[in-house]
Structure formats: C-alpha cells, structure tokens
Amino acid sequence: MWQNADVVGLLDRQGRVRVVYRNESEALVRDVVGHPIRDFAAPESIETFDRAFEAALRGDESMVLLEGVADEGFTFWGRANLGPSPEPKAPVLFHFRRLPRAWSLLSAREREAVDALNAARMNSKRAAKQLGISLHTLNSHRRSICRKCQLHGVGEFWVFVERCR
C-alpha cells in the first residue's frame, strides 16, 4: 500500500538526491534524482530538514518529522532518518517512511502520544509515564485519535500506531 512506502537514498553535500530506492508504483514524488530534497519539503519543514542534514554531514544520526508536497500537490507527512553514508560523493544516507494521511488530523499532543507508544514498544503504562500523564489521560488521547481517524476498535488503533513508527 503506498501509504507505507519506504524510500532510501543518498544525498550529496548540496542535498541533491544522487541515488534512490523506492517502490515506483507507490512513490509520491517520481522525479527526484538530481534535485535538492528541499524542493519537495513544505516550507515549514525546511529548517528542520536543514538541521538534520547538517548533523548527518557531521556524522550524527537524527530522525525528524517532515512535511512534503507530492507530485499531485497534496501534503504528506513522513519520518526521515538521516545519517552518514560510507559513499564520499554522497555523504548523507536517508530513509523516509510516509505516515498515514490521518496524521495531519492529530493535535501535537496526540502525535506525542503516538510517538510515546512507539518508543515504549506499545506499552501504554510506560508511554503514559514517559509523557508524565495518567493512563486514563493516555486512553483519552487514544479515544480522540480513534474518533478523528475513524478507527474502529483497539486492533485498528494499534495498526495505526505501528504505521506511524
């Protein structure tokens, strides 16, 4: 399913895509090789991307939440991991996983709850503790997420959380 398409590639020192691997039939942006990756980022995400890109050039790894614009013009969200590459001509390795479209419907705190559940390996008690909230409050966020994303049942909620990893 294209909502979960992964993209892996290499960026040169100017941030241009040099090599990319993805599921072509599911790609949101088709013609990327040779283009700066900043061209596909929404204006709100450029500063976040630039910080992660500079860190990768220094040899650090980072994961960032980015907003982008697809070929068809719609906005999409994804998690991007950027880190050093062993290839001198393309020193930055990136991995991008698209988040479900419903991600944009969630409040910042609901997104934090999903991230905490992923970090806690789906353990609600640990996630609530990590956020500094009660289990009852975390469950309230879960119900709100289910309502906004039209998820029916706990199983659909956990599949959504996994897709947001």
DSSP file (Angstrom, degrees, kcal/mol; ACC not computed):
  #  RESIDUE AA STRUCTURE BP1 BP2  ACC     N-H-->O    O-->H-N    N-H-->O    O-->H-N    TCO  KAPPA ALPHA  PHI   PSI    X-CA   Y-CA   Z-CA
    1    1 A M    >         0   0    0      0, 0.0     3,-1.7     0, 0.0    25,-0.1   0.000 360.0 360.0 360.0 133.9    0.0    0.0    0.0
    2    2 A W  G >   +     0   0    0      1,-0.3     3,-1.4     2,-0.2    96,-0.1   0.688 360.0  74.0 -67.2 -18.8    1.5    3.4   -1.0
    3    3 A Q  G 3  S+     0   0    0      1,-0.3    -1,-0.3    94,-0.0    23,-0.0   0.772 103.9  40.4 -63.3 -23.6    0.7    5.0    2.4
    4    4 A N  G <  S+     0   0    0     -3,-1.7    -1,-0.3    93,-0.1    -2,-0.2   0.166  82.7 145.6-109.7  17.1    3.6    2.9    3.9
    5    5 A A    <   -     0   0    0     -3,-1.4    93,-1.4    21,-0.2     2,-0.4  -0.309  36.8-148.3 -60.8 134.2    6.1    3.3    1.0
    6    6 A D  E     -A   97   0A   0     91,-0.2    17,-0.6    89,-0.0     2,-0.4  -0.822   9.3-163.7-100.9 143.7    9.7    3.5    2.2
    7    7 A V  E     -AB  96  22A   0     89,-2.3    89,-3.2    -2,-0.4     2,-0.4  -0.997   6.4-176.8-127.8 132.8   12.3    5.5    0.4
    8    8 A V  E     +AB  95  21A   0     13,-2.5    13,-3.2    -2,-0.4     2,-0.3  -0.987  20.2 137.0-128.1 138.6   16.0    5.0    0.9
    9    9 A G  E     -AB  94  20A   0     85,-2.3    85,-2.6    -2,-0.4     2,-0.4  -0.964  43.9-104.2-164.9-178.5   18.6    7.1   -0.8
   10   10 A L  E     -AB  93  19A   0      9,-2.2     8,-3.0    -2,-0.3     9,-1.1  -0.952  23.9-157.4-122.8 141.6   21.9    9.1   -0.8
   11   11 A L  E     -AB  92  17A   0     81,-2.9    81,-1.9    -2,-0.4     6,-0.2  -0.917  12.6-134.2-117.0 143.5   22.3   12.9   -0.8
   12   12 A D    >   -     0   0    0      4,-2.3     3,-2.0    -2,-0.4    78,-0.2  -0.240  44.2 -84.5 -83.2-177.4   25.3   14.8   -1.9
   13   13 A R  T 3  S+     0   0    0     76,-0.3    77,-0.1     1,-0.3    -1,-0.1   0.699 130.5  53.4 -64.7 -19.5   26.8   17.7    0.1
   14   14 A Q  T 3  S-     0   0    0      2,-0.1    -1,-0.3     0, 0.0    -3,-0.0   0.424 120.7-106.9 -93.3   0.4   24.3   20.2   -1.5
   15   15 A G  S <  S+     0   0    0     -3,-2.0    22,-2.7     1,-0.3     2,-0.3   0.615  70.6 145.3  85.6  13.2   21.3   18.0   -0.5
   16   16 A R  B     -G   36   0B   0     20,-0.3    -4,-2.3    21,-0.1     2,-0.4  -0.643  56.3-110.8 -84.2 142.0   20.6   16.7   -4.0
   17   17 A V  E     +Bc  11  33A   0     18,-2.4    17,-3.6    15,-0.5    -6,-0.2  -0.578  40.4 169.6 -72.7 124.7   19.4   13.2   -4.4
   18   18 A R  E     +     0   0A   0     -8,-3.0     2,-0.4     1,-0.4    -1,-0.2   0.769  67.8  13.3-104.5 -38.5   22.0   11.0   -6.0
   19   19 A V  E     -B   10   0A   0     -9,-1.1    -9,-2.2     2,-0.0    -1,-0.4  -0.997  67.2-179.9-139.8 139.8   20.6    7.5   -5.6
   20   20 A V  E     -B    9   0A   0     -2,-0.4     2,-0.4   -11,-0.2   -11,-0.2  -0.999  11.6-168.2-144.1 142.7   17.1    6.5   -4.6
   21   21 A Y  E     +B    8   0A   0    -13,-3.2   -13,-2.5    -2,-0.4     2,-0.3  -0.999  30.9 131.6-126.9 129.1   15.4    3.2   -4.0
   22   22 A R  E     -B    7   0A   0     -2,-0.4     2,-1.0   -15,-0.2   -15,-0.2  -0.972  65.6 -80.7-162.6 170.7   11.6    3.0   -3.6
   23   23 A N    >>  -     0   0    0    -17,-0.6     3,-1.7    -2,-0.3     4,-0.7  -0.750  41.4-157.3 -81.4 104.0    8.5    1.3   -4.8
   24   24 A E  G >4 S+     0   0    0     -2,-1.0     3,-0.8     1,-0.3    -1,-0.2   0.844  89.0  54.5 -55.4 -39.4    7.9    3.1   -8.1
   25   25 A S  G 34 S+     0   0    0      1,-0.2    -1,-0.3    -3,-0.1   -23,-0.1   0.700 116.0  39.6 -71.1 -15.4    4.2    2.3   -8.2
   26   26 A E  G <4 S+     0   0    0     -3,-1.7    -1,-0.2   -25,-0.1    -2,-0.2   0.382  84.5 128.3-111.3   2.3    3.8    3.8   -4.8
   27   27 A A    <<  -     0   0    0     -3,-0.8     3,-0.2    -4,-0.7   -25,-0.1  -0.340  43.9-159.8 -67.8 137.7    6.1    6.8   -5.0
   28   28 A L  S    S+     0   0    0      1,-0.3    43,-2.2   -26,-0.1     2,-0.5   0.835  87.9  32.7 -81.4 -36.6    4.6   10.2   -4.0
   29   29 A V  S    S-     0   0    0     41,-0.2    -1,-0.3     1,-0.1     3,-0.2  -0.986  70.9-174.9-123.9 119.8    7.3   12.2   -5.9
   30   30 A R        +     0   0    0     -2,-0.5     2,-1.1     1,-0.2     3,-0.3   0.936  68.5  51.9 -86.6 -49.2    8.6   10.5   -9.0
   31   31 A D        +     0   0    0      1,-0.2    -1,-0.2     3,-0.0     0, 0.0  -0.718  64.4 129.2 -97.9  89.9   11.4   12.6  -10.5
   32   32 A V    >   +     0   0    0     -2,-1.1     3,-2.2    -3,-0.2   -15,-0.5   0.697  29.5 108.5-113.6 -26.5   13.8   13.1   -7.6
   33   33 A V  B 3  S+c   17   0A   0     -3,-0.3   -15,-0.2     1,-0.3   -17,-0.0  -0.341  93.0  12.2 -62.9 128.0   17.3   12.1   -8.8
   34   34 A G  T 3  S+     0   0    0    -17,-3.6    -1,-0.3     1,-0.3   -16,-0.1   0.268 105.3 108.9  90.3 -10.6   19.5   15.2   -9.2
   35   35 A H  S <  S-     0   0    0     -3,-2.2   -18,-2.4   -18,-0.1    -1,-0.3  -0.741  78.0-105.8 -98.6 145.9   17.0   17.5   -7.4
   36   36 A P  B >   -G   16   0B   0      0, 0.0     3,-1.7     0, 0.0     4,-0.3  -0.489  23.5-134.4 -65.4 136.2   17.6   19.0   -3.9
   37   37 A I  G >  S+     0   0    0    -22,-2.7     3,-1.6     1,-0.3     4,-0.5   0.773 102.8  71.9 -65.1 -23.6   15.4   17.2   -1.4
   38   38 A R  G >  S+     0   0    0    -23,-0.3     3,-0.9     1,-0.3    -1,-0.3   0.781  83.6  70.7 -60.2 -26.3   14.4   20.7   -0.1
   39   39 A D  G <  S+     0   0    0     -3,-1.7    -1,-0.3     1,-0.2    -2,-0.2   0.752 102.1  43.2 -62.6 -23.1   12.4   21.1   -3.3
   40   40 A F  G <  S+     0   0    0     -3,-1.6    29,-2.3    -4,-0.3     2,-0.3   0.510  95.3  96.0-101.8  -6.8    9.9   18.5   -2.0
   41   41 A A  B <  S-D   68   0A   0     -3,-0.9    27,-0.3    -4,-0.5     5,-0.1  -0.610  79.2-115.3 -85.6 143.8    9.7   19.7    1.6
   42   42 A A    >>  -     0   0    0     25,-3.1     3,-2.3    -2,-0.3     4,-0.8  -0.453  33.9-108.1 -68.7 150.5    6.9   22.0    2.8
   43   43 A P  H >> S+     0   0    0      0, 0.0     3,-0.7     0, 0.0     4,-0.5   0.817 119.1  59.8 -52.3 -33.4    8.2   25.4    3.8
   44   44 A E  H 34 S+     0   0    0      1,-0.2     4,-0.3     2,-0.1     3,-0.0   0.700 107.7  46.0 -68.8 -18.6    7.5   24.6    7.5
   45   45 A S  H <> S+     0   0    0     -3,-2.3     4,-2.7    22,-0.2    -1,-0.2   0.532  86.3  87.3-102.1  -8.4    9.9   21.6    7.3
   46   46 A I  H <X S+     0   0    0     -4,-0.8     4,-2.8    -3,-0.7     5,-0.2   0.917  90.1  47.7 -62.9 -44.6   12.9   23.1    5.6
   47   47 A E  H  X S+     0   0    0     -4,-0.5     4,-2.0     2,-0.2    -1,-0.2   0.912 113.1  49.0 -63.1 -41.7   14.6   24.4    8.7
   48   48 A T  H  > S+     0   0    0     -4,-0.3     4,-1.9     1,-0.2    -2,-0.2   0.921 113.1  47.4 -62.2 -45.0   14.1   21.0   10.5
   49   49 A F  H  X S+     0   0    0     -4,-2.7     4,-2.9     1,-0.2    -2,-0.2   0.926 108.9  54.4 -62.2 -44.8   15.5   19.2    7.4
   50   50 A D  H  X S+     0   0    0     -4,-2.8     4,-2.5     1,-0.2     5,-0.2   0.896 108.1  49.4 -58.4 -42.1   18.5   21.5    7.2
   51   51 A R  H  X S+     0   0    0     -4,-2.0     4,-2.1     2,-0.2    -1,-0.2   0.929 113.9  45.2 -63.1 -44.9   19.4   20.9   10.9
   52   52 A A  H  X S+     0   0    0     -4,-1.9     4,-2.1     2,-0.2    -2,-0.2   0.879 112.8  51.7 -66.6 -37.5   19.2   17.1   10.4
   53   53 A F  H  X S+     0   0    0     -4,-2.9     4,-2.1     2,-0.2    -2,-0.2   0.926 110.2  47.8 -65.1 -45.8   21.2   17.3    7.1
   54   54 A E  H  X S+     0   0    0     -4,-2.5     4,-1.4     1,-0.2    -1,-0.2   0.891 110.9  52.2 -62.2 -39.7   24.0   19.3    8.7
   55   55 A A  H  <>S+     0   0    0     -4,-2.1     5,-2.8     1,-0.2     4,-0.4   0.905 108.5  50.7 -63.3 -40.7   24.1   16.8   11.6
   56   56 A A  H ><5S+     0   0    0     -4,-2.1     3,-1.1     1,-0.2    -2,-0.2   0.885 106.4  54.3 -65.0 -38.3   24.4   13.9    9.1
   57   57 A L  H 3<5S+     0   0    0     -4,-2.1    -1,-0.2     1,-0.3    -2,-0.2   0.831 107.3  51.9 -63.1 -30.7   27.3   15.7    7.3
   58   58 A R  T 3<5S-     0   0    0     -4,-1.4    -1,-0.3    -5,-0.2    -2,-0.2   0.544 128.1-100.7 -81.2  -7.2   29.0   15.9   10.8
   59   59 A G  T < 5S+     0   0    0     -3,-1.1     2,-0.2    -4,-0.4    -3,-0.2   0.513  81.7 126.5 101.6   6.5   28.5   12.2   11.2
   60   60 A D      < -     0   0    0     -5,-2.8     2,-0.4    -6,-0.2    -1,-0.3  -0.651  50.8-136.1 -96.3 153.7   25.5   12.2   13.5
   61   61 A E        +     0   0    0     -2,-0.2     2,-0.3    22,-0.2    22,-0.2  -0.842  26.7 171.3-105.6 146.9   22.2   10.4   13.0
   62   62 A S  E     - E   0  82A   0     20,-2.4    20,-2.7    -2,-0.4     2,-0.5  -0.994  25.7-143.1-151.4 154.3   18.8   12.0   13.6
   63   63 A M  E     + E   0  81A   0     -2,-0.3     2,-0.3    18,-0.2    18,-0.2  -0.981  26.7 179.0-118.4 130.5   15.1   11.3   13.0
   64   64 A V  E     - E   0  80A   0     16,-2.7    16,-3.1    -2,-0.5     2,-0.6  -0.933  30.3-124.9-131.8 154.0   12.9   14.1   12.0
   65   65 A L  E     - E   0  79A   0     -2,-0.3     2,-0.3    14,-0.2    14,-0.2  -0.880  37.8-173.6 -96.3 121.7    9.2   14.6   11.2
   66   66 A L  E     - E   0  78A   0     12,-3.0    12,-2.2    -2,-0.6     2,-0.4  -0.890  20.7-148.1-122.6 149.7    8.9   16.3    7.8
   67   67 A E  E     + E   0  77A   0     -2,-0.3   -25,-3.1    10,-0.2     2,-0.3  -0.937  27.1 176.4-110.9 136.9    6.0   17.6    5.8
   68   68 A G  E     -DE  41  76A   0      8,-3.2     8,-2.3    -2,-0.4     2,-0.5  -0.826  29.4-121.1-135.8 174.1    6.2   17.4    2.0
   69   69 A V  E     - E   0  75A   0    -29,-2.3     6,-0.2    -2,-0.3     5,-0.1  -0.981  27.8-144.0-122.1 123.9    4.3   18.1   -1.2
   70   70 A A    >   -     0   0    0      4,-2.7     3,-2.0    -2,-0.5   -41,-0.2  -0.253  31.9 -99.0 -80.1 168.7    3.6   15.3   -3.6
   71   71 A D  T 3  S+     0   0    0    -43,-2.2   -42,-0.1     1,-0.3    -1,-0.1   0.854 126.0  54.8 -54.1 -36.9    3.6   15.4   -7.4
   72   72 A E  T 3  S-     0   0    0    -44,-0.4    -1,-0.3     2,-0.1   -43,-0.1   0.516 120.1-111.8 -78.8  -4.1   -0.2   15.7   -7.3
   73   73 A G  S <  S+     0   0    0     -3,-2.0     2,-0.1     1,-0.3    -2,-0.1   0.322  73.5 129.6  94.7  -7.9    0.1   18.7   -4.9
   74   74 A F        -     0   0    0     -5,-0.1    -4,-2.7     1,-0.1    -1,-0.3  -0.486  59.5-113.5 -81.6 155.5   -1.3   17.2   -1.7
   75   75 A T  E     -E   69   0A   0     -6,-0.2     2,-0.3    -2,-0.1    -6,-0.2  -0.649  34.7-176.2 -87.3 139.9    0.6   17.4    1.5
   76   76 A F  E     -E   68   0A   0     -8,-2.3    -8,-3.2    -2,-0.3     2,-0.3  -0.944  14.8-141.0-133.9 157.9    2.1   14.4    3.2
   77   77 A W  E     +E   67   0A   0     22,-0.4    22,-2.8    -2,-0.3     2,-0.3  -0.852  24.9 164.9-115.2 151.2    3.9   13.6    6.4
   78   78 A G  E     -EF  66  98A   0    -12,-2.2   -12,-3.0    -2,-0.3     2,-0.5  -0.992  36.4-117.3-159.8 160.8    6.8   11.3    7.0
   79   79 A R  E     -EF  65  97A   0     18,-2.5    18,-2.5    -2,-0.3     2,-0.5  -0.900  31.9-164.3-100.5 127.9    9.6   10.3    9.3
   80   80 A A  E     -EF  64  96A   0    -16,-3.1   -16,-2.7    -2,-0.5     2,-0.5  -0.956   9.2-160.2-117.8 129.0   13.0   10.8    7.9
   81   81 A N  E     -EF  63  95A   0     14,-2.8    14,-2.0    -2,-0.5     2,-0.4  -0.935  14.8-173.7-102.3 124.9   16.2    9.2    9.3
   82   82 A L  E     +EF  62  94A   0    -20,-2.7   -20,-2.4    -2,-0.5    12,-0.2  -0.964  16.0 143.4-120.6 138.8   19.3   11.0    8.2
   83   83 A G  E     - F   0  93A   0     10,-2.1    10,-3.0    -2,-0.4   -22,-0.2  -0.942  50.7 -60.9-159.2 176.9   22.8    9.8    8.9
   84   84 A P  E     - F   0  92A   0      0, 0.0     8,-0.2     0, 0.0   -27,-0.1  -0.361  44.4-148.1 -70.1 148.1   26.3    9.5    7.5
   85   85 A S        -     0   0    0      6,-2.4   -75,-0.0     2,-0.2     5,-0.0  -0.853  17.3-133.2-112.3 150.0   26.9    7.4    4.4
   86   86 A P  S    S+     0   0    0      0, 0.0    -1,-0.1     0, 0.0     6,-0.0   0.597  84.6  94.2 -75.7  -8.8   30.1    5.5    3.5
   87   87 A E    >   -     0   0    0      3,-0.5     3,-0.9     1,-0.1    -2,-0.2  -0.756  64.6-156.7 -88.7 114.7   30.0    7.0    0.0
   88   88 A P  T 3  S+     0   0    0      0, 0.0    -1,-0.1     0, 0.0    -3,-0.0   0.834  92.8  51.4 -61.2 -34.4   32.2   10.1   -0.2
   89   89 A K  T 3  S+     0   0    0      1,-0.3   -76,-0.3   -77,-0.1    -2,-0.0   0.680 123.3  30.6 -78.0 -16.1   30.4   11.6   -3.2
   90   90 A A  S <  S+     0   0    0     -3,-0.9    -3,-0.5   -78,-0.2    -1,-0.3  -0.667  74.6 173.2-138.5  78.8   27.0   11.2   -1.4
   91   91 A P        +     0   0    0      0, 0.0    -6,-2.4     0, 0.0     2,-0.5   0.491  54.9  72.7 -75.9  -3.5   27.8   11.6    2.3
   92   92 A V  E     -AF  11  84A   0    -81,-1.9   -81,-2.9    -8,-0.2     2,-0.4  -0.950  60.0-162.5-119.5 126.3   24.2   11.5    3.6
   93   93 A L  E     -AF  10  83A   0    -10,-3.0   -10,-2.1    -2,-0.5     2,-0.4  -0.863  14.3-171.5-100.0 133.6   22.0    8.4    3.8
   94   94 A F  E     -AF   9  82A   0    -85,-2.6   -85,-2.3    -2,-0.4     2,-0.4  -0.965  15.5-169.9-129.6 149.5   18.3    9.0    4.2
   95   95 A H  E     -AF   8  81A   0    -14,-2.0   -14,-2.8    -2,-0.4     2,-0.5  -0.996  12.0-168.4-133.9 126.2   15.4    6.7    4.9
   96   96 A F  E     -AF   7  80A   0    -89,-3.2   -89,-2.3    -2,-0.4     2,-0.5  -0.965   7.3-172.9-123.7 128.6   11.8    8.1    4.6
   97   97 A R  E     -AF   6  79A   0    -18,-2.5   -18,-2.5    -2,-0.5     2,-0.2  -0.979  23.6-131.5-121.8 121.5    8.7    6.4    5.8
   98   98 A R  E     - F   0  78A   0    -93,-1.4   -20,-0.3    -2,-0.5     3,-0.1  -0.469  18.1-138.2 -72.6 136.4    5.4    8.0    4.9
   99   99 A L        -     0   0    0    -22,-2.8   -22,-0.4    -2,-0.2    65,-0.1  -0.573  35.0 -84.3 -88.7 157.0    2.9    8.5    7.7
  100  100 A P    >   -     0   0    0      0, 0.0     3,-2.2     0, 0.0     4,-0.3  -0.249  38.5-115.6 -58.5 149.0   -0.8    7.8    7.2
  101  101 A R  G >  S+     0   0    0      1,-0.3     3,-1.3     2,-0.2     4,-0.2   0.811 113.0  68.1 -56.1 -31.0   -2.8   10.7    5.8
  102  102 A A  G >> S+     0   0    0      1,-0.3     3,-1.9     2,-0.2     4,-0.5   0.632  75.6  87.7 -66.8 -12.3   -4.8   11.0    9.0
  103  103 A W  G X4 S+     0   0    0     -3,-2.2     3,-1.4     1,-0.3    -1,-0.3   0.867  81.2  59.6 -54.1 -37.4   -1.6   12.1   10.8
  104  104 A S  G <4 S+     0   0    0     -3,-1.3    -1,-0.3    -4,-0.3    -2,-0.2   0.688  96.5  62.0 -67.8 -17.1   -2.4   15.7    9.8
  105  105 A L  G <4 S+     0   0    0     -3,-1.9    -1,-0.3    -4,-0.2    -2,-0.2   0.678  87.6  93.1 -79.4 -17.7   -5.7   15.5   11.7
  106  106 A L  S << S-     0   0    0     -3,-1.4     2,-0.1    -4,-0.5    39,-0.0  -0.459  75.3-122.4 -84.1 147.4   -4.0   14.9   15.1
  107  107 A S     >  -     0   0    0     -2,-0.2     4,-2.2     1,-0.1     5,-0.2  -0.328  34.0-102.7 -74.7 167.3   -3.1   17.6   17.6
  108  108 A A  H  > S+     0   0    0      1,-0.2     4,-2.0     2,-0.2     5,-0.1   0.891 123.8  50.1 -59.0 -40.1    0.6   17.9   18.7
  109  109 A R  H  > S+     0   0    0      2,-0.2     4,-2.0     1,-0.2    -1,-0.2   0.876 108.5  51.5 -69.3 -37.2   -0.2   16.2   22.0
  110  110 A E  H  > S+     0   0    0      2,-0.2     4,-2.1     1,-0.2    -1,-0.2   0.883 109.3  51.2 -65.9 -37.2   -1.9   13.3   20.2
  111  111 A R  H  X S+     0   0    0     -4,-2.2     4,-2.6     1,-0.2    -2,-0.2   0.898 108.3  51.9 -64.2 -39.9    1.2   12.9   18.0
  112  112 A E  H  X S+     0   0    0     -4,-2.0     4,-2.7     1,-0.2    -2,-0.2   0.889 107.4  53.0 -62.0 -38.7    3.3   12.9   21.1
  113  113 A A  H  X S+     0   0    0     -4,-2.0     4,-2.2     2,-0.2    -2,-0.2   0.912 109.9  47.4 -64.0 -42.4    1.1   10.1   22.5
  114  114 A V  H  X S+     0   0    0     -4,-2.1     4,-2.1     2,-0.2    -2,-0.2   0.927 113.2  48.5 -64.0 -44.3    1.6    8.0   19.3
  115  115 A D  H  X S+     0   0    0     -4,-2.6     4,-2.7     1,-0.2    -2,-0.2   0.906 111.0  50.6 -61.9 -41.5    5.4    8.6   19.4
  116  116 A A  H  X S+     0   0    0     -4,-2.7     4,-2.3     2,-0.2    -1,-0.2   0.893 108.1  52.4 -64.9 -39.4    5.5    7.7   23.1
  117  117 A L  H  <>S+     0   0    0     -4,-2.2     5,-3.7     2,-0.2     6,-0.4   0.900 111.7  46.5 -63.2 -39.6    3.6    4.4   22.4
  118  118 A N  H ><5S+     0   0    0     -4,-2.1     3,-1.5     3,-0.2    -2,-0.2   0.926 112.9  48.7 -66.6 -44.0    6.1    3.6   19.7
  119  119 A A  H 3<5S+     0   0    0     -4,-2.7    -2,-0.2     1,-0.3    -1,-0.2   0.838 112.1  49.4 -64.4 -32.4    9.0    4.4   22.0
  120  120 A A  T ><5S-     0   0    0     -4,-2.3     3,-1.1    -5,-0.2    -1,-0.3   0.243 117.9-113.5 -90.3  12.8    7.5    2.3   24.8
  121  121 A R  T < 5S-     0   0    0     -3,-1.5    -3,-0.2     1,-0.3    -2,-0.1   0.898  73.7 -52.7  53.8  45.5    7.0   -0.6   22.4
  122  122 A M  T 3 <S+     0   0    0     -5,-3.7     2,-0.8     1,-0.2    -1,-0.3   0.628  99.1 140.8  70.5  17.0    3.2   -0.3   22.6
  123  123 A N    <>  -     0   0    0     -3,-1.1     4,-2.3    -6,-0.4    -1,-0.2  -0.819  37.2-162.6 -92.7 109.6    3.2   -0.4   26.4
  124  124 A S  H  > S+     0   0    0     -2,-0.8     4,-2.6     1,-0.2     5,-0.2   0.869  86.0  52.6 -62.5 -40.0    0.5    2.1   27.5
  125  125 A K  H  > S+     0   0    0      1,-0.2     4,-2.2     2,-0.2    -1,-0.2   0.929 112.4  44.6 -64.1 -44.5    1.7    2.4   31.1
  126  126 A R  H  > S+     0   0    0      2,-0.2     4,-2.5     1,-0.2    -1,-0.2   0.891 112.9  52.3 -65.8 -38.7    5.3    3.2   30.1
  127  127 A A  H  X S+     0   0    0     -4,-2.3     4,-2.0     2,-0.2    -2,-0.2   0.919 109.7  48.6 -63.5 -43.5    4.1    5.6   27.4
  128  128 A A  H  X>S+     0   0    0     -4,-2.6     5,-2.5     1,-0.2     4,-1.0   0.917 112.1  49.0 -62.6 -42.9    1.9    7.5   29.9
  129  129 A K  H ><5S+     0   0    0     -4,-2.2     3,-0.5     1,-0.2    -2,-0.2   0.906 108.9  53.2 -62.7 -41.6    4.8    7.6   32.4
  130  130 A Q  H 3<5S+     0   0    0     -4,-2.5    -1,-0.2     1,-0.2    -2,-0.2   0.876 113.0  43.8 -60.8 -38.1    7.1    8.9   29.6
  131  131 A L  H 3<5S-     0   0    0     -4,-2.0    -1,-0.2    -5,-0.2    -2,-0.2   0.597 111.6-121.4 -82.4 -11.9    4.6   11.7   28.8
  132  132 A G  T <<5S+     0   0    0     -4,-1.0     2,-0.3    -3,-0.5    -3,-0.2   0.842  73.9 115.2  73.4  33.4    4.1   12.5   32.5
  133  133 A I      < -     0   0    0     -5,-2.5    -1,-0.3    -6,-0.1    -2,-0.1  -0.820  69.4 -95.9-127.7 168.0    0.3   11.8   32.3
  134  134 A S     >  -     0   0    0     -2,-0.3     4,-2.1     1,-0.1     5,-0.2  -0.407  32.0-114.8 -79.9 161.6   -2.0    9.2   33.8
  135  135 A L  H  > S+     0   0    0      1,-0.2     4,-2.5     2,-0.2     5,-0.2   0.866 118.7  58.4 -60.8 -36.2   -3.0    6.1   32.0
  136  136 A H  H  > S+     0   0    0      2,-0.2     4,-1.7     1,-0.2    -1,-0.2   0.908 106.2  47.5 -60.5 -43.0   -6.6    7.5   31.9
  137  137 A T  H  > S+     0   0    0      2,-0.2     4,-2.1     1,-0.2    -2,-0.2   0.899 110.2  52.0 -66.8 -40.6   -5.4   10.6   30.0
  138  138 A L  H  X S+     0   0    0     -4,-2.1     4,-2.3     1,-0.2    -2,-0.2   0.916 109.2  50.3 -61.2 -42.2   -3.4    8.4   27.6
  139  139 A N  H  X S+     0   0    0     -4,-2.5     4,-2.4     1,-0.2    -1,-0.2   0.836 106.8  55.4 -64.9 -31.8   -6.6    6.4   26.9
  140  140 A S  H  X S+     0   0    0     -4,-1.7     4,-2.1     2,-0.2    -1,-0.2   0.909 107.7  48.4 -65.2 -41.9   -8.5    9.7   26.4
  141  141 A H  H  X S+     0   0    0     -4,-2.1     4,-2.7     2,-0.2    -2,-0.2   0.912 109.8  53.4 -61.9 -41.8   -5.9   10.6   23.7
  142  142 A R  H  X S+     0   0    0     -4,-2.3     4,-2.6     1,-0.2    -2,-0.2   0.923 108.9  48.2 -59.4 -45.5   -6.4    7.1   22.2
  143  143 A R  H  X S+     0   0    0     -4,-2.4     4,-2.3     1,-0.2    -1,-0.2   0.900 112.1  49.6 -62.7 -40.1  -10.2    7.6   22.0
  144  144 A S  H  X S+     0   0    0     -4,-2.1     4,-2.6     2,-0.2     5,-0.2   0.908 110.9  49.3 -64.7 -42.4   -9.7   11.0   20.4
  145  145 A I  H  X S+     0   0    0     -4,-2.7     4,-2.5     1,-0.2    -2,-0.2   0.924 111.1  50.4 -61.9 -44.8   -7.3    9.6   17.8
  146  146 A C  H  X>S+     0   0    0     -4,-2.6     5,-2.6    -5,-0.2     4,-0.6   0.907 112.0  47.4 -60.7 -42.4   -9.7    6.8   17.0
  147  147 A R  H ><5S+     0   0    0     -4,-2.3     3,-0.8     3,-0.2    -2,-0.2   0.947 115.1  44.4 -65.0 -49.0  -12.6    9.2   16.6
  148  148 A K  H 3<5S+     0   0    0     -4,-2.6    -2,-0.2     1,-0.2    -1,-0.2   0.861 120.6  39.8 -64.9 -36.5  -10.5   11.6   14.3
  149  149 A C  H 3<5S-     0   0    0     -4,-2.5    -1,-0.2    -5,-0.2    -2,-0.2   0.374 108.2-121.1 -96.7   3.7   -9.0    8.9   12.2
  150  150 A Q  T <<5 +     0   0    0     -3,-0.8     2,-0.5    -4,-0.6    -3,-0.2   0.919  52.3 164.6  55.1  48.1  -12.2    6.8   12.1
  151  151 A L      < -     0   0    0     -5,-2.6     2,-0.7    -6,-0.2    -1,-0.2  -0.825  24.9-154.1 -96.0 133.1  -10.5    3.8   13.7
  152  152 A H        -     0   0    0     -2,-0.5     4,-0.5     2,-0.0     3,-0.1  -0.906  56.1  -7.1-114.4 107.6  -12.9    1.1   15.0
  153  153 A G  S  > S-     0   0    0     -2,-0.7     4,-1.6     1,-0.1     3,-0.1  -0.037  85.2 -77.7  96.5 161.0  -11.6   -1.0   17.8
  154  154 A V  H  > S+     0   0    0      1,-0.2     4,-2.5     2,-0.2     5,-0.2   0.850 123.8  60.1 -64.3 -37.4   -8.3   -1.4   19.6
  155  155 A G  H  > S+     0   0    0      1,-0.2     4,-2.0     2,-0.2    -1,-0.2   0.922 105.6  46.5 -60.1 -46.0   -6.8   -3.5   16.7
  156  156 A E  H  > S+     0   0    0     -4,-0.5     4,-2.2     1,-0.2    -1,-0.2   0.876 111.0  54.2 -64.7 -36.2   -7.2   -0.8   14.2
  157  157 A F  H  X S+     0   0    0     -4,-1.6     4,-2.5     1,-0.2    -2,-0.2   0.939 108.8  47.3 -61.6 -46.8   -5.7    1.7   16.7
  158  158 A W  H  X S+     0   0    0     -4,-2.5     4,-2.2     1,-0.2    -1,-0.2   0.847 110.3  52.4 -67.3 -32.9   -2.6   -0.5   17.2
  159  159 A V  H  X S+     0   0    0     -4,-2.0     4,-2.2    -5,-0.2    -1,-0.2   0.910 110.1  49.6 -65.2 -41.4   -2.2   -0.9   13.4
  160  160 A F  H  X S+     0   0    0     -4,-2.2     4,-1.1     2,-0.2    -2,-0.2   0.930 110.4  49.6 -61.1 -46.2   -2.3    2.9   13.0
  161  161 A V  H >< S+     0   0    0     -4,-2.5     3,-0.6     1,-0.2    -2,-0.2   0.916 110.7  50.3 -60.6 -43.1    0.3    3.4   15.8
  162  162 A E  H >< S+     0   0    0     -4,-2.2     3,-1.5     1,-0.2    -1,-0.2   0.892 107.2  53.5 -62.7 -39.8    2.5    0.8   14.1
  163  163 A R  H 3< S+     0   0    0     -4,-2.2    -1,-0.2     1,-0.3    -2,-0.2   0.729 104.9  57.0 -67.1 -20.3    2.2    2.6   10.7
  164  164 A C  T <<        0   0    0     -4,-1.1    -1,-0.3    -3,-0.6    -2,-0.2   0.408 360.0 360.0 -89.4   1.8    3.3    5.8   12.4
  165  165 A R    <         0   0    0     -3,-1.5    -1,-0.2    -4,-0.2    -2,-0.1   0.507 360.0 360.0 -65.3 360.0    6.5    4.3   13.6
